[in-house]
């Protein structure tokens, strides 16, 4: 097929949304499709440098589009520190202009299908379904929500942000742009069942649940060998945001230390809640057991993982979970909550999932502490789960993700609009279901 991939965020050697856009573009082209990726200009130099190496499919092309005035406004917003709001509105405007750009050039491009991949959120609509070609949406996320009982540590700003987020999630099902995109789509993919429920009810039966992330490299090197009695080396990796749940993780660390268990936590990342978390560390008197690493090059992240024994990732509404998957690929067990994408990625063979349903903050903190203590007391269990982690990560390869999805898309195209394949949620392999 000739595919127009709408990927506002797309870049090699990056994480998060940029990695999603890049890897879907590359892996779709490796399947033999002609892929024209429509993206903005911020990462043009990095993309062209990657193409110049000559080891990417010849059927992969890029169309860079960003009006100068919009780029200047976006840069001004960043200087004012309005990162989240700035990204949201600039993406929304870009989507409108990108649709007009694509409509203008569609006859020249000669594509059979348009696939909207990034931003991959239900709050980031697209107008690409207005083009006279089939539309594939997603996978999309963002319908997940933090349990009310676990928001006590958010602070008033976090409470307000999540309240607004919940209201927005509810209103999405009535949003005319979202409803039109769902109506136009050949198929909508979402990352979790919660995101499926957030979409307009009349389209939910046509939605398939499938995570969008994958991995390339599964390390064959074992993480560090920890002897009996050595401290358990824990790692948190991600943005320092209130909903990442480290107000729970830090309290769980304090509980473990109070039990006489030797453990140490490295906080890798940065973000607006760093000051809040540092203050909590001081209040809990666990500063001697916590190190902070602000930033490392993306290519060096694997080495950081391998210096640790397990990933602590108590996120409250991640749609997917890049850090848990990266950790599994490096042979690290993961301790997470039964919420969002991490609970889909992790199972009992590679980590511990702490239940949250009907539990208050104290109970969840105790559950996290119990999981950490179990790993700390048994280096052998860590090694066993580490082997399971690598096996689990292999079932989430980028190549497999793209192959599955485009096989499903081809089947739906063969059935035609309104055919039986369009109106049935496909069976998703066990690796994509919650453990």
C-alpha positions as CSV (number, residue, x, y, z in Angstrom):
1,X,0.0,0.0,0.0
2,X,0.9,3.7,-0.4
3,X,0.5,5.1,3.1
4,X,0.4,8.7,4.4
5,X,1.5,8.5,8.0
6,X,0.4,11.6,10.0
7,X,3.1,11.8,12.7
8,X,3.4,15.3,14.2
9,X,6.0,14.0,16.6
10,X,8.7,11.8,14.9
11,X,12.4,11.5,15.4
12,X,15.2,8.9,15.6
13,X,17.0,8.3,18.9
14,X,14.3,9.9,21.0
15,X,11.8,8.5,23.5
16,X,8.1,8.9,24.0
17,X,5.9,10.2,21.2
18,X,8.8,10.9,18.9
19,X,10.0,7.3,19.1
20,X,6.5,6.1,18.4
21,X,6.2,8.2,15.2
22,X,9.7,7.2,14.0
23,X,9.4,3.4,14.7
24,X,6.0,3.1,13.1
25,X,7.2,4.9,10.0
26,X,10.3,2.7,9.7
27,X,8.6,-0.6,10.5
28,X,5.7,0.0,8.2
29,X,8.1,0.7,5.4
30,X,10.0,-2.5,6.2
31,X,6.8,-4.4,5.7
32,X,7.1,-3.3,2.0
33,X,4.7,-0.4,2.1
34,X,5.4,3.0,0.5
35,X,5.3,5.3,3.5
36,X,5.2,9.1,3.2
37,X,5.5,10.5,6.7
38,X,4.0,14.0,7.3
39,X,5.7,15.6,10.2
40,X,6.7,18.9,11.6
41,X,10.2,20.4,11.2
42,X,11.7,20.4,14.6
43,X,13.6,17.1,14.1
44,X,14.3,17.5,10.4
45,X,18.1,17.5,10.7
46,X,18.1,14.3,12.8
47,X,15.7,12.6,10.4
48,X,17.7,13.5,7.3
49,X,20.9,12.4,9.0
50,X,19.3,9.0,9.7
51,X,18.1,8.7,6.1
52,X,21.5,9.6,4.8
53,X,23.1,6.6,6.4
54,X,21.4,4.5,3.7
55,X,20.2,1.6,6.0
56,X,16.5,2.5,6.0
57,X,13.9,1.2,3.5
58,X,14.0,3.1,0.2
59,X,10.2,3.3,0.4
60,X,10.3,5.6,3.4
61,X,9.9,9.3,2.6
62,X,9.2,12.4,4.7
63,X,7.2,15.5,4.1
64,X,8.2,18.3,6.5
65,X,5.5,20.8,7.2
66,X,5.4,23.7,9.7
67,X,4.3,27.2,8.9
68,X,6.9,29.8,10.1
69,X,4.4,31.8,12.1
70,X,3.2,28.7,14.0
71,X,6.8,27.7,14.7
72,X,7.6,31.2,16.1
73,X,4.5,31.1,18.4
74,X,5.4,27.6,19.6
75,X,9.0,28.7,20.5
76,X,7.6,31.8,22.3
77,X,5.3,29.6,24.3
78,X,8.2,27.4,25.4
79,X,10.2,30.4,26.5
80,X,7.3,31.3,28.8
81,X,7.4,27.8,30.3
82,X,4.0,26.7,29.0
83,X,5.2,23.4,27.7
84,X,2.1,21.2,28.1
85,X,-0.5,23.8,27.0
86,X,1.9,25.0,24.2
87,X,2.3,21.5,22.8
88,X,-1.5,20.9,22.9
89,X,-2.6,24.0,21.0
90,X,0.3,24.0,18.5
91,X,-0.5,20.4,17.6
92,X,-4.2,21.3,17.3
93,X,-3.5,24.1,14.9
94,X,-0.9,22.0,13.0
95,X,-3.5,19.3,12.5
96,X,-5.9,21.7,10.8
97,X,-3.2,23.2,8.6
98,X,-1.7,19.7,7.9
99,X,-5.1,18.5,6.6
100,X,-5.3,21.5,4.2
101,X,-1.7,20.8,3.1
102,X,-2.4,17.1,2.5
103,X,-5.6,17.8,0.6
104,X,-3.7,20.2,-1.6
105,X,-1.0,17.7,-2.5
106,X,-3.0,14.4,-2.4
107,X,-3.2,14.0,-6.2
108,X,0.6,14.3,-6.4
109,X,1.3,12.0,-3.5
110,X,-1.1,9.2,-4.7
111,X,-1.6,7.4,-1.4
112,X,-4.1,4.7,-0.6
113,X,-4.5,5.1,3.2
114,X,-3.9,7.8,5.9
115,X,-2.7,6.6,9.3
116,X,-2.8,9.1,12.2
117,X,-0.2,7.9,14.7
118,X,1.1,10.9,16.8
119,X,0.1,12.6,18.9
120,X,-1.5,9.3,20.0
121,X,-4.1,10.7,22.4
122,X,-7.8,10.9,22.4
123,X,-7.4,14.6,23.3
124,X,-5.4,15.3,20.1
125,X,-7.9,15.1,17.2
126,X,-7.2,14.9,13.5
127,X,-9.0,16.1,10.4
128,X,-7.3,13.6,8.1
129,X,-10.5,11.6,7.9
130,X,-11.9,14.3,5.7
131,X,-9.5,13.2,3.0
132,X,-11.1,10.9,0.3
133,X,-9.1,7.9,1.4
134,X,-9.5,5.4,4.3
135,X,-8.4,6.6,7.7
136,X,-6.7,4.6,10.5
137,X,-6.7,6.2,13.9
138,X,-4.2,5.3,16.6
139,X,-3.4,3.5,18.8
140,X,-4.8,6.4,21.0
141,X,-4.6,6.7,24.7
142,X,-5.5,9.1,27.5
143,X,-8.8,7.7,28.8
144,X,-7.1,6.3,31.9
145,X,-7.7,8.0,35.2
146,X,-6.2,7.9,38.7
147,X,-8.4,6.3,41.4
148,X,-9.7,9.1,43.7
149,X,-8.4,7.4,46.8
150,X,-4.8,7.7,45.5
151,X,-4.9,11.4,44.7
152,X,-4.2,12.5,48.2
153,X,-0.6,13.1,47.5
154,X,-1.2,15.2,44.3
155,X,-1.4,18.5,46.0
156,X,-4.1,21.0,45.1
157,X,-2.6,21.7,41.6
158,X,-2.6,18.0,40.8
159,X,-6.1,17.6,42.1
160,X,-7.3,20.4,39.9
161,X,-5.4,19.2,36.8
162,X,-6.8,15.7,37.1
163,X,-10.3,17.0,37.8
164,X,-10.1,19.1,34.6
165,X,-8.6,16.0,32.8
166,X,-11.5,13.8,34.0
167,X,-14.0,16.4,32.8
168,X,-12.3,16.6,29.4
169,X,-12.3,12.8,29.1
170,X,-16.0,12.8,29.8
171,X,-16.7,15.5,27.2
172,X,-14.6,13.9,24.5
173,X,-17.5,11.5,23.6
174,X,-19.6,14.6,22.7
175,X,-16.8,16.4,20.8
176,X,-17.8,16.9,17.2
177,X,-14.3,16.6,15.8
178,X,-13.7,13.3,17.7
179,X,-17.1,12.0,16.6
180,X,-16.4,12.9,13.0
181,X,-12.9,11.3,13.1
182,X,-14.4,8.1,14.6
183,X,-17.1,8.1,11.9
184,X,-14.6,8.6,9.1
185,X,-12.2,5.9,10.4
186,X,-11.9,2.5,8.9
187,X,-10.7,1.4,12.3
188,X,-9.8,3.1,15.6
189,X,-7.1,1.5,17.8
190,X,-6.7,2.4,21.4
191,X,-4.1,1.5,24.0
192,X,-6.3,0.4,26.8
193,X,-9.9,-0.5,27.6
194,X,-10.3,2.7,29.5
195,X,-9.5,4.7,26.4
196,X,-12.1,2.7,24.5
197,X,-14.7,3.6,27.0
198,X,-13.9,7.3,26.7
199,X,-14.9,7.4,23.0
200,X,-18.4,8.0,21.8
201,X,-20.6,4.9,22.6
202,X,-21.8,4.3,19.1
203,X,-18.2,3.7,17.8
204,X,-16.9,1.5,20.7
205,X,-17.7,-1.8,19.0
206,X,-15.5,-0.8,16.1
207,X,-12.5,-0.1,18.4
208,X,-9.6,-2.5,18.8
209,X,-7.4,-2.5,21.9
210,X,-3.7,-2.6,21.2
211,X,-0.6,-0.9,22.7
212,X,1.4,1.2,20.3
213,X,4.9,0.8,21.7
214,X,7.6,-1.7,21.0
215,X,11.2,-2.5,21.5
216,X,14.2,-3.3,19.2
217,X,17.0,-4.5,21.4
218,X,16.7,-7.2,24.0
219,X,19.9,-7.4,26.0
220,X,21.5,-10.7,26.5
221,X,23.6,-9.3,29.3
222,X,22.2,-9.9,32.7
223,X,21.8,-7.0,35.1
224,X,24.3,-6.7,37.9
225,X,24.7,-9.8,40.1
226,X,23.5,-9.0,43.6
227,X,24.7,-11.1,46.4
228,X,22.6,-12.1,49.4
229,X,22.4,-9.2,51.8
230,X,23.4,-6.5,49.3
231,X,21.0,-3.5,49.0
232,X,18.3,-3.8,46.3
233,X,19.0,-1.1,43.7
234,X,15.7,0.4,42.5
235,X,15.3,2.7,39.6
236,X,12.5,5.2,38.7
237,X,12.8,6.5,35.1
238,X,10.5,9.1,33.6
239,X,9.2,12.6,33.9
240,X,8.8,14.0,37.4
241,X,5.0,14.5,37.3
242,X,2.6,14.1,40.1
243,X,0.6,11.4,38.3
244,X,3.7,9.2,37.9
245,X,2.9,8.1,41.5
246,X,6.2,8.5,43.2
247,X,4.6,10.1,46.2
248,X,3.5,6.4,46.7
249,X,6.9,5.0,45.6
250,X,8.9,7.1,48.0
251,X,6.6,6.2,50.9
252,X,6.9,2.5,50.0
253,X,10.7,2.9,50.1
254,X,10.5,4.5,53.5
255,X,8.3,1.6,54.7
256,X,10.8,-1.0,53.3
257,X,13.7,0.8,55.1
258,X,11.7,0.8,58.3
259,X,11.4,-2.9,58.1
260,X,15.2,-3.2,58.2
261,X,15.5,-4.0,54.5
262,X,18.4,-2.6,52.6
263,X,17.3,-0.8,49.4
264,X,18.4,2.2,47.4
265,X,16.5,4.2,44.8
266,X,17.8,6.2,41.8
267,X,15.5,8.9,40.4
268,X,16.3,9.3,36.7
269,X,14.5,12.2,35.0
270,X,13.3,15.7,35.6
271,X,10.1,17.7,35.7
272,X,7.9,20.1,37.6
273,X,7.3,17.9,40.6
274,X,11.0,17.4,41.4
275,X,10.9,20.0,44.2
276,X,7.8,18.3,45.7
277,X,9.4,14.9,45.7
278,X,12.7,16.1,47.1
279,X,10.7,17.7,50.0
280,X,8.9,14.4,50.5
281,X,12.3,12.6,50.6
282,X,13.4,15.0,53.4
283,X,10.2,14.6,55.3
284,X,10.5,10.8,55.2
285,X,14.2,11.0,56.1
286,X,15.3,8.7,53.3
287,X,17.7,11.1,51.6
288,X,20.6,8.7,52.3
289,X,18.8,6.0,50.2
290,X,17.9,8.2,47.2
291,X,20.1,9.5,44.3
292,X,19.0,11.9,41.6
293,X,20.1,11.8,37.9
294,X,18.7,14.7,35.9
295,X,19.4,13.5,32.4
296,X,21.4,11.0,30.3
297,X,21.7,10.6,26.5
298,X,19.0,8.2,25.1
299,X,21.7,5.8,24.0
300,X,23.0,5.6,27.5
301,X,19.8,4.7,29.2
302,X,20.3,1.0,28.8
303,X,23.5,1.2,30.8
304,X,21.7,2.9,33.6
305,X,19.1,0.2,33.7
306,X,21.7,-2.5,33.9
307,X,23.2,-1.0,37.1
308,X,19.9,-1.6,38.9
309,X,17.9,-4.6,40.1
310,X,14.3,-3.5,39.4
311,X,12.2,-0.7,38.1
312,X,9.7,1.0,40.5
313,X,7.0,2.6,38.3
314,X,3.8,3.3,40.3
315,X,2.2,5.4,37.5
316,X,-1.5,6.2,38.0
317,X,-2.6,6.8,34.4
318,X,0.1,6.0,31.8
319,X,-1.6,4.9,28.6
320,X,1.3,2.7,27.6
321,X,4.6,2.7,29.5
322,X,7.9,3.2,27.7
323,X,10.0,2.9,30.9
324,X,8.6,-0.5,31.9
325,X,9.1,-1.9,28.5
326,X,12.7,-0.5,28.3
327,X,13.3,-2.1,31.7
328,X,12.1,-5.5,30.6
329,X,14.2,-5.3,27.5
330,X,17.2,-4.8,29.8
331,X,16.3,-7.7,32.0
332,X,14.9,-5.8,35.0
333,X,11.7,-6.9,36.8
334,X,9.1,-4.1,37.2
335,X,7.0,-3.2,40.2
336,X,3.9,-1.3,39.1
337,X,0.2,-0.7,39.8
338,X,-2.7,-2.4,38.0
339,X,-3.5,0.7,36.1
340,X,-3.0,1.7,32.4
341,X,-0.4,0.4,30.0
342,X,2.1,-0.9,32.6
343,X,-0.4,-3.4,33.8
344,X,-0.7,-4.7,30.2
345,X,3.0,-4.9,29.7
346,X,4.0,-6.5,33.0
347,X,2.8,-9.9,34.3
348,X,3.8,-12.3,37.1
349,X,6.6,-13.8,35.0
350,X,8.5,-10.5,34.9
351,X,7.4,-8.3,37.8
352,X,4.8,-7.6,40.5
353,X,1.5,-5.8,39.9
354,X,0.1,-4.1,43.0
355,X,-3.8,-4.0,43.0
356,X,-5.5,-0.7,43.6
357,X,-9.2,-1.5,43.4
358,X,-11.0,-0.6,46.6
359,X,-7.7,0.2,48.3
360,X,-6.6,3.5,49.9
361,X,-3.2,5.1,49.8
362,X,-1.9,3.3,52.9
363,X,-2.9,-0.1,51.5
364,X,-1.3,0.6,48.1
365,X,1.9,1.8,49.7
366,X,2.0,-1.4,51.8
367,X,1.5,-3.4,48.6
368,X,4.4,-1.7,46.9
369,X,6.6,-2.2,49.9
370,X,5.7,-5.9,50.1
371,X,6.7,-6.3,46.4
372,X,10.0,-4.5,47.0
373,X,10.8,-6.5,50.1
374,X,10.1,-9.7,48.2
375,X,12.7,-8.8,45.6
376,X,15.1,-7.5,48.2
377,X,15.1,-10.7,50.1
378,X,15.7,-13.0,47.1
379,X,18.4,-12.2,44.5
380,X,17.4,-15.6,43.0
381,X,13.9,-14.3,42.4
382,X,15.3,-11.2,40.8
383,X,17.3,-13.3,38.4
384,X,14.3,-15.5,37.6
385,X,12.1,-12.5,36.9
386,X,14.9,-10.9,34.9
387,X,14.9,-13.8,32.5
388,X,11.1,-13.6,32.3
389,X,11.5,-9.8,31.6
390,X,13.5,-10.4,28.5
391,X,11.1,-13.1,27.3
392,X,8.2,-10.8,27.9
393,X,9.9,-7.9,26.0
394,X,10.4,-10.1,22.9
395,X,6.6,-10.3,22.5
396,X,6.5,-6.5,22.1
397,X,8.9,-6.0,19.2
398,X,8.3,-3.0,16.9
399,X,8.3,-5.3,13.9
400,X,5.6,-7.5,15.4
401,X,3.4,-4.5,16.3
402,X,3.5,-3.1,12.8
403,X,3.0,-6.6,11.2
404,X,-0.1,-7.3,13.4
405,X,-1.7,-4.0,12.8
406,X,-1.2,-3.9,9.0
407,X,-2.5,-7.4,8.6
408,X,-5.6,-6.3,10.5
409,X,-5.9,-3.2,8.4
410,X,-5.5,-5.1,5.2
411,X,-8.3,-7.5,6.3
412,X,-10.6,-4.6,7.0
413,X,-9.9,-3.0,3.7
414,X,-10.7,-6.3,1.9
415,X,-14.1,-6.4,3.6
416,X,-14.8,-2.8,2.6
417,X,-16.6,-0.1,4.6
418,X,-19.3,-1.5,6.9
419,X,-18.2,-5.0,6.2
420,X,-18.1,-7.7,8.9
421,X,-14.4,-7.1,9.7
422,X,-15.0,-3.4,10.4
423,X,-17.7,-4.0,12.9
424,X,-16.0,-6.6,15.0
425,X,-13.2,-6.1,17.6
426,X,-10.4,-8.5,16.6
427,X,-9.0,-11.0,18.9
428,X,-5.9,-9.5,20.5
429,X,-2.9,-11.8,21.3
430,X,-2.4,-12.6,25.0
431,X,0.8,-10.4,25.0
432,X,-1.4,-7.4,24.6
433,X,-3.9,-8.2,27.3
434,X,-3.6,-7.3,31.0
435,X,-1.7,-9.8,33.0
